[in-house]
Amino acid sequence: MPAFSRERLRTVVDAPAFQRTVIAVITLNGITLGLESSADPAGRYSTAFFLIDHAITAIFVVEMILRISAKGKAFFRDPWSWFDLIVVGAALIPASQSMSILRLFRFLRVLRLVSVVPNMRRVVSALFTAIPGLASILVLLLLLLYVAAVIGERLFREAAPQHFGNLGRSLFTVLTVENWPQVAEDVMATEPLAWIFFAGFIVVSAFFVLNLLIGVIVSAMEQEVNAVRWEEDQALELEQHIAVMKEIRALNEKIDRLAAVLPDPADHARRE
């Protein structure tokens, strides 16, 4: 595709109206998929749902073609573009009786809102950025749960064998915190000081570890926002630089035109 045509097509694809249209189609797709999953509407309007589904699929295919044509190789360098391409392409695979599970890929098209809406895309990118920190906190949390399970099993297996009778039950109790007030009451009926264990576990797990988790996510979000702002600042500086250079070139052209019109002082002096 010629560079001029590609630039015009890129302007259309990046236009807010085009993005809003895609969001509207994805939203409509989510609504129709939800209605289709209901037995009554699907039975009465199965033909309408079939036609709407194929029309939406055709719109998504046209959108992919326009985006690939507009961005060229840059389209395939964006991970979100690959996500969109896979989700749309999966809906084009013929789902036979033996591969009817492929029809479930249609529901993934609703997730395209994440790739289309910039704010959602930033949140997901920030979560991926925070994975190393989240992994460390997850290991810390697992260690905390294991230590709490061992302590609970050693201290309360006789007081509440249904909750802390062995290490497996103790792990399940502290991991799920299932009916935690009742568990504490069962243990404290024979172990009055058991509240120290329960209160300490809640404070450490719910406040310290949770705050660490929130801190890592917030830090990743700040990095993502700062990266976006830096890119916007760079683009603004580039525009300002181009504008200043244009003004300088215009001034130089005016000076050259004035110099060509005005008489040369040296020639005037020689004539005198």
Secondary structure, 3 states (H helix, E strand, C coil): CCHHHHHHHHHHHCCHHHHHHHHHHHHHHHHHHHHHCCHHHHHHCHHHHHHHHHHHHHHHHHHHHHHHHHHCHHHHCCHHHHHHHHHHHHCCCCCCCCCHHHHHHHHHHHHHHHHHCHHHHHHHHHHHHCHHHHHHHHHHHHHHHHHHHHHHHHHHCCCCHHHHCCHHHHHHHHHHCCCHHHHHHHHHCCCHHHHHHHHHHHHHHHHHHHHHHHHHHHHHHHHHHHHHHHHHHHHHHHHHHHHHHHHHHHHHHHHHHHHHHCCCHHHHHHHC
